[in-house]
């Protein structure tokens, strides 16, 4: 069995519908979903703001690569085009963290495969990942440079402007505005 933290975002088309398609696409695997946040684009490419959220999911039959494969299938279904790195997109599904359950405890997976680096190598620098992650797992820990760090501490280390750019919306992943 594996558990995954998936960071999802959209800044093209019906952004909320694209995010909701991830919940539909993962179905019963979804354990929890964060609030929806509006965030400025990251990476220096001029574009519209994103809607972002984090999904916590698990599946007894999935390995870490399966989360990536399914996420990419959902991106393709949403018409994702990969023309510009960090450019605008209909849907982005990133596997931020993945763990296998051993004796009932999650043991974080590591991968240096260029297709799936785990834990995500830039997650600790991105408030748009850390803020919603804390919604679904307030005690989350992320390994950075081989050492475990509470996600809350990683968020506190970010520039205040980076944190302030992550704005909770009234949008809901499960229906009308909350």
Secondary structure, DSSP 8 states (H G I E B T S, - for coil): -EEEEEEEEE-SSSHHHHHHHHHHHHGGGEEEE---EEE--SSS-----EEEEEEEEEETT--HHHHHHHHHHHHHHTT---SSTT---S-EEEEEEEEEEETTEEEE--EEETTEEES-TTGGG-HHHHHHHHHH-TT-EEEETTEEEEHHHHHHHS-HHHHHT-EE-S--SSSS--
